[in-house]
Amino acid sequence: MTTTDRIVLGIESSCDETGVGLVRLGADGSVELLADAVASSVDEHARFGGVVPEIASRAHLTAMAPTMRRALDESGLELSDVDAIAVTAGPGLAGALMVGVAAAKAYSVALDVPLYGVNHLGGHVAVDTLQHGPLPPRCLALLVSGGHSQLLLVEGIAERITQVGSTIDDAAGEAYDKVARILDLPYPGGPPIDGLAKQGNSKAIAFPRGLTGPRDARHDFSFSGLKTAVARWVEGEQRAGREIPVADVCASFQEAVADVLTFKAVRAAQDLGVGTLVISGGVAANSRLSALAAERCAAAGIELRVPRPRLCTDNGAMIAALGAHVVAAGAKPSPLDLSATPGLPVETIVLS
């Protein structure tokens, strides 16, 4: 570490959000958020019921420069103030990742500053430090989003992250989107289902809890069966000529998702002897998930940390935060021939 503060720029373009974040890495290792600008192309994908990679890539090309400008204006900084650049190198959509990586390379060369290709999943963990400060030496992260449902053992954000559990089929956010489609609700499905669930009865329908039996994979998830169960239930009601109680379906489905996620996360923390659970990713903004997690963590004596909703979804701040921790750890910068890696494993925190 040097004895002066450094500005780290983060660029995120793994899916349908173009994010640019700026943080200040203090001489004491502290990380302060200075700017978080995001441009989303979600409305362009809504009519397709999911992200279209080609549309996402073109949207990143259009949004990158204006989003960079907004971040700089928000922070009161200029590009010349940047000391290091971090960019999502994976996992994610190949074309979308390439836009961000190409932009980061250009800025790195133009500014003559080091470049760090970092892991998107690690960014979701690191972003919590922008709100709640340093993480303990060992903690468990539950990452839940449209593409990921994973339990990660974190033993130093920039040193070691190990996957201890993952979905074997649909991610939780993906299940939300598919159930929303079944119920003719807007895309993405999380917010409308969460809103309607508050008006419904979560005990109205006994939807299954996948992989929660004593002989099932202890720390893995499965939401495909739940999604199918919702579809079959709705079809049965329609065949019988009955009106679908949409709010009750939403509440019962959401309860099943939150029940499985929190049950497995708390059990994994206990199995691993970990006293802190971090929940991040887009689904972390779900009201029932956060409430049930707080209840179960309190009962188990586990500290719960959930970033505010804006930080849970994909953004440049989380990549800047991870980049700052990587810089503080003295990691070797990535080469300028850095490639986007759509299938980058979570264990690879920085490509060097």
C-alpha positions as CSV (number, residue, x, y, z in Angstrom):
1,M,0.0,0.0,0.0
2,T,1.1,3.6,-0.6
3,T,0.5,6.3,1.9
4,T,-1.9,8.2,-0.3
5,D,-5.5,7.8,-1.3
6,R,-6.3,6.4,-4.8
7,I,-9.3,6.6,-7.1
8,V,-10.5,3.4,-8.6
9,L,-12.9,3.4,-11.5
10,G,-15.2,0.4,-12.0
11,I,-17.0,-0.6,-15.3
12,E,-19.8,-3.2,-15.3
13,S,-21.4,-4.6,-18.5
14,S,-22.1,-8.3,-17.9
15,C,-25.8,-8.2,-18.7
16,D,-28.4,-5.4,-19.3
17,E,-27.0,-2.7,-17.0
18,T,-24.1,-0.4,-18.0
19,G,-22.5,0.7,-14.8
20,V,-19.7,3.1,-13.9
21,G,-18.6,3.5,-10.4
22,L,-15.9,5.5,-8.6
23,V,-14.5,4.8,-5.2
24,R,-11.7,6.3,-3.1
25,L,-9.3,3.7,-1.6
26,G,-7.9,5.2,1.5
27,A,-4.3,4.8,2.7
28,D,-5.8,2.8,5.6
29,G,-7.6,0.4,3.3
30,S,-11.0,2.0,3.6
31,V,-13.2,2.2,0.5
32,E,-15.6,5.2,0.0
33,L,-18.2,5.4,-2.7
34,L,-17.9,8.6,-4.8
35,A,-20.3,7.8,-7.7
36,D,-22.6,5.1,-9.0
37,A,-24.1,5.8,-12.5
38,V,-26.2,3.1,-14.2
39,A,-28.0,2.9,-17.5
40,S,-30.4,0.0,-17.9
41,S,-31.7,-1.5,-21.1
42,V,-34.3,-3.6,-19.3
43,D,-37.2,-1.8,-21.1
44,E,-35.8,-2.9,-24.4
45,H,-35.9,-6.6,-23.3
46,A,-39.3,-6.5,-21.7
47,R,-41.3,-7.5,-24.7
48,F,-39.2,-10.6,-25.2
49,G,-39.6,-11.7,-21.5
50,G,-35.8,-11.9,-21.0
51,V,-32.5,-10.4,-21.9
52,V,-31.6,-10.5,-25.6
53,P,-27.8,-10.6,-25.8
54,E,-27.5,-8.6,-29.1
55,I,-29.7,-5.9,-27.8
56,A,-27.8,-5.7,-24.6
57,S,-24.5,-5.4,-26.4
58,R,-25.7,-2.5,-28.6
59,A,-27.2,-0.8,-25.5
60,H,-23.8,-0.9,-23.8
61,L,-22.1,0.6,-26.8
62,T,-24.6,3.5,-26.7
63,A,-24.6,4.0,-23.0
64,M,-20.9,3.7,-22.0
65,A,-19.6,7.2,-22.7
66,P,-22.7,9.1,-21.3
67,T,-22.7,6.8,-18.2
68,M,-19.0,7.5,-17.7
69,R,-19.7,11.2,-17.9
70,R,-22.5,11.0,-15.4
71,A,-20.3,9.2,-12.9
72,L,-17.5,11.7,-13.2
73,D,-20.0,14.6,-12.8
74,E,-21.5,13.0,-9.7
75,S,-18.1,12.5,-8.1
76,G,-16.7,15.9,-9.1
77,L,-13.7,14.2,-10.6
78,E,-12.1,14.1,-14.0
79,L,-10.7,11.1,-15.8
80,S,-7.2,12.3,-15.0
81,D,-7.9,11.7,-11.3
82,V,-8.3,8.0,-11.8
83,D,-5.4,5.8,-10.5
84,A,-6.7,2.3,-11.5
85,I,-9.5,0.7,-13.5
86,A,-11.5,-2.4,-12.7
87,V,-13.8,-4.0,-15.2
88,T,-16.1,-7.1,-15.1
89,A,-14.3,-9.8,-17.1
90,G,-16.9,-12.4,-16.4
91,P,-19.1,-14.2,-15.9
92,G,-21.8,-12.8,-18.1
93,L,-22.9,-12.4,-21.7
94,A,-20.0,-12.6,-24.1
95,G,-20.9,-9.6,-26.3
96,A,-21.9,-7.5,-23.3
97,L,-18.7,-8.2,-21.5
98,M,-16.6,-7.4,-24.5
99,V,-18.0,-3.9,-24.6
100,G,-17.0,-3.2,-21.1
101,V,-13.6,-4.8,-21.4
102,A,-12.8,-2.9,-24.6
103,A,-13.8,0.4,-23.0
104,A,-11.7,-0.3,-19.9
105,K,-8.6,-1.2,-22.0
106,A,-9.0,2.1,-23.9
107,Y,-9.3,4.2,-20.7
108,S,-6.3,2.3,-19.2
109,V,-4.1,3.0,-22.2
110,A,-5.2,6.6,-22.5
111,L,-4.7,7.3,-18.8
112,D,-1.6,5.1,-18.4
113,V,-3.1,3.4,-15.3
114,P,-3.3,-0.3,-14.4
115,L,-6.2,-2.4,-15.5
116,Y,-7.8,-5.2,-13.4
117,G,-10.3,-7.7,-14.9
118,V,-12.3,-8.8,-12.0
119,N,-15.1,-11.3,-11.2
120,H,-18.7,-10.1,-11.3
121,L,-19.7,-12.4,-8.5
122,G,-17.0,-11.1,-6.2
123,G,-18.2,-7.6,-6.9
124,H,-21.6,-8.5,-5.5
125,V,-19.9,-9.4,-2.2
126,A,-17.5,-6.5,-2.2
127,V,-20.3,-3.9,-2.7
128,D,-21.5,-4.6,0.9
129,T,-18.3,-2.9,2.2
130,L,-19.4,0.4,0.7
131,Q,-22.4,0.4,3.1
132,H,-21.4,-1.6,6.1
133,G,-17.6,-1.4,6.2
134,P,-15.0,-4.2,6.2
135,L,-16.1,-7.8,6.2
136,P,-14.9,-10.2,8.9
137,P,-12.1,-12.6,7.9
138,R,-14.6,-15.3,7.1
139,C,-18.2,-14.8,6.0
140,L,-20.8,-16.5,3.9
141,A,-22.4,-14.7,0.9
142,L,-25.8,-15.7,-0.6
143,L,-25.8,-14.3,-4.1
144,V,-29.3,-14.4,-5.7
145,S,-30.1,-12.8,-9.0
146,G,-31.6,-13.6,-12.4
147,G,-28.6,-15.7,-13.3
148,H,-27.2,-16.8,-10.0
149,S,-28.2,-18.6,-6.8
150,Q,-25.0,-19.4,-5.0
151,L,-23.6,-19.8,-1.5
152,L,-20.0,-18.5,-1.4
153,L,-17.5,-18.8,1.5
154,V,-15.5,-15.6,1.5
155,E,-12.1,-15.7,3.2
156,G,-10.9,-12.3,2.1
157,I,-12.6,-10.5,-0.7
158,A,-9.5,-10.2,-2.8
159,E,-7.9,-13.5,-1.6
160,R,-10.2,-16.4,-1.6
161,I,-13.9,-17.0,-2.5
162,T,-15.1,-20.6,-2.7
163,Q,-18.5,-21.8,-4.0
164,V,-20.1,-24.1,-1.4
165,G,-23.5,-24.3,-3.1
166,S,-25.3,-23.4,-6.3
167,T,-28.5,-23.9,-8.2
168,I,-28.7,-27.1,-10.3
169,D,-31.2,-25.6,-12.7
170,D,-33.1,-22.3,-12.6
171,A,-31.7,-19.4,-10.5
172,A,-34.2,-17.7,-8.1
173,G,-34.5,-14.6,-10.2
174,E,-35.1,-16.7,-13.3
175,A,-37.9,-18.5,-11.5
176,Y,-39.5,-15.2,-10.7
177,D,-39.4,-14.1,-14.4
178,K,-40.9,-17.4,-15.5
179,V,-43.7,-17.3,-12.9
180,A,-44.4,-13.7,-13.8
181,R,-44.8,-14.8,-17.5
182,I,-47.2,-17.6,-16.3
183,L,-49.3,-15.0,-14.5
184,D,-49.1,-12.4,-17.3
185,L,-47.1,-10.0,-15.1
186,P,-44.4,-7.6,-16.4
187,Y,-40.8,-8.4,-16.9
188,P,-38.6,-8.5,-14.8
189,G,-40.8,-10.5,-12.5
190,G,-39.3,-9.7,-9.1
191,P,-40.9,-6.3,-8.4
192,P,-44.5,-7.1,-9.5
193,I,-44.5,-10.5,-7.7
194,D,-43.2,-8.9,-4.6
195,G,-45.8,-6.1,-4.7
196,L,-48.7,-8.5,-5.3
197,A,-47.4,-11.0,-2.6
198,K,-48.0,-8.3,0.0
199,Q,-51.7,-8.5,-0.8
200,G,-51.9,-12.3,-0.8
201,N,-51.9,-15.2,1.5
202,S,-48.5,-17.0,1.6
203,K,-50.1,-20.1,3.0
204,A,-52.9,-20.4,0.4
205,I,-51.0,-22.9,-1.8
206,A,-48.5,-25.5,-0.6
207,F,-45.8,-25.1,-3.3
208,P,-42.8,-27.4,-3.0
209,R,-39.4,-26.6,-1.4
210,G,-36.8,-28.1,-3.7
211,L,-33.8,-29.9,-2.3
212,T,-34.7,-29.4,1.3
213,G,-35.1,-33.1,2.3
214,P,-32.6,-34.9,4.5
215,R,-31.0,-36.8,1.6
216,D,-30.9,-33.9,-0.8
217,A,-27.7,-31.9,-1.7
218,R,-27.1,-30.0,1.5
219,H,-26.1,-26.6,0.1
220,D,-27.5,-26.6,-3.5
221,F,-30.7,-25.1,-4.8
222,S,-33.4,-26.1,-7.3
223,F,-36.2,-23.8,-8.4
224,S,-37.2,-25.5,-11.7
225,G,-39.7,-27.8,-9.9
226,L,-41.2,-24.9,-8.1
227,K,-41.7,-23.0,-11.3
228,T,-43.3,-26.1,-12.9
229,A,-45.6,-26.6,-9.8
230,V,-46.9,-23.0,-10.2
231,A,-47.5,-23.6,-13.9
232,R,-49.4,-26.9,-13.3
233,W,-51.5,-25.3,-10.5
234,V,-52.5,-22.4,-12.6
235,E,-53.4,-24.6,-15.6
236,G,-55.5,-26.8,-13.3
237,E,-57.5,-23.8,-12.0
238,Q,-58.0,-22.6,-15.6
239,R,-59.3,-25.9,-16.7
240,A,-61.7,-25.9,-13.8
241,G,-62.9,-22.5,-14.9
242,R,-61.9,-20.8,-11.7
243,E,-60.4,-17.3,-11.5
244,I,-56.7,-17.3,-10.6
245,P,-56.0,-15.7,-7.2
246,V,-52.9,-13.9,-8.5
247,A,-51.9,-12.3,-5.2
248,D,-52.2,-15.7,-3.4
249,V,-50.1,-17.4,-6.1
250,C,-47.4,-14.7,-5.8
251,A,-47.4,-14.8,-2.0
252,S,-47.2,-18.6,-1.9
253,F,-44.5,-18.8,-4.6
254,Q,-42.4,-16.0,-3.0
255,E,-42.7,-17.7,0.4
256,A,-41.3,-20.9,-1.0
257,V,-38.4,-19.1,-2.6
258,A,-37.5,-17.2,0.5
259,D,-38.0,-20.2,2.7
260,V,-35.5,-22.3,0.7
261,L,-32.9,-19.5,0.3
262,T,-32.9,-18.5,4.0
263,F,-33.1,-22.1,5.3
264,K,-30.1,-23.2,3.2
265,A,-28.1,-20.1,3.9
266,V,-28.4,-20.3,7.6
267,R,-27.7,-24.0,7.7
268,A,-24.6,-23.5,5.5
269,A,-23.4,-20.8,7.9
270,Q,-23.8,-23.1,10.8
271,D,-22.1,-26.0,9.1
272,L,-19.2,-23.8,8.2
273,G,-18.9,-22.1,11.6
274,V,-19.5,-18.7,10.0
275,G,-21.0,-15.8,12.0
276,T,-21.9,-13.4,9.2
277,L,-24.2,-13.7,6.2
278,V,-24.2,-11.3,3.3
279,I,-27.1,-11.3,0.9
280,S,-26.6,-9.6,-2.5
281,G,-27.8,-9.7,-6.1
282,G,-31.0,-8.3,-7.5
283,V,-33.3,-10.7,-5.6
284,A,-31.7,-9.5,-2.3
285,A,-34.0,-6.4,-2.7
286,N,-37.0,-8.7,-2.2
287,S,-38.9,-7.7,0.9
288,R,-39.9,-11.2,2.1
289,L,-36.4,-12.6,1.6
290,S,-34.8,-9.9,3.7
291,A,-37.4,-10.1,6.4
292,L,-37.2,-13.9,6.7
293,A,-33.4,-13.8,6.6
294,A,-33.4,-11.3,9.4
295,E,-35.7,-13.5,11.5
296,R,-33.7,-16.7,11.0
297,C,-30.3,-15.1,11.3
298,A,-31.4,-13.5,14.6
299,A,-32.6,-16.8,15.9
300,A,-29.3,-18.5,14.9
301,G,-27.1,-15.7,16.3
302,I,-25.8,-14.8,12.8
303,E,-25.0,-11.2,11.7
304,L,-27.0,-10.4,8.6
305,R,-25.7,-7.8,6.1
306,V,-27.8,-6.7,3.1
307,P,-26.8,-3.8,0.9
308,R,-29.4,-1.2,0.0
309,P,-31.4,-2.2,-3.1
310,R,-29.5,0.1,-5.5
311,L,-26.2,-1.7,-4.6
312,C,-27.7,-5.2,-4.9
313,T,-28.4,-5.0,-8.6
314,D,-25.7,-4.9,-11.2
315,N,-23.7,-1.6,-11.0
316,G,-20.3,-0.1,-11.5
317,A,-19.8,0.6,-7.8
318,M,-19.5,-3.0,-6.9
319,I,-16.8,-3.5,-9.5
320,A,-14.9,-0.4,-8.3
321,A,-15.2,-1.7,-4.8
322,L,-13.8,-5.1,-5.7
323,G,-11.1,-3.4,-7.7
324,A,-10.2,-1.3,-4.7
325,H,-9.8,-4.4,-2.5
326,V,-7.7,-6.1,-5.3
327,V,-5.5,-3.0,-5.5
328,A,-5.1,-2.9,-1.7
329,A,-4.1,-6.5,-1.7
330,G,-1.3,-5.8,-4.1
331,A,-2.6,-8.0,-6.9
332,K,-0.8,-8.0,-10.3
333,P,-2.7,-6.0,-12.9
334,S,-4.3,-7.7,-15.9
335,P,-2.6,-7.6,-19.2
336,L,-3.9,-5.5,-22.1
337,D,-4.7,-8.6,-24.0
338,L,-7.3,-9.4,-21.3
339,S,-10.3,-11.3,-22.7
340,A,-13.9,-11.4,-21.6
341,T,-14.6,-14.8,-20.0
342,P,-18.3,-15.6,-20.0
343,G,-17.8,-18.7,-17.8
344,L,-15.3,-17.2,-15.3
345,P,-15.4,-19.3,-12.1
346,V,-16.1,-17.5,-8.9
347,E,-12.7,-18.7,-7.5
348,T,-10.9,-16.5,-10.0
349,I,-11.2,-13.1,-8.4
350,V,-8.9,-11.2,-10.8
351,L,-7.4,-12.1,-14.1
352,S,-3.6,-11.4,-14.1
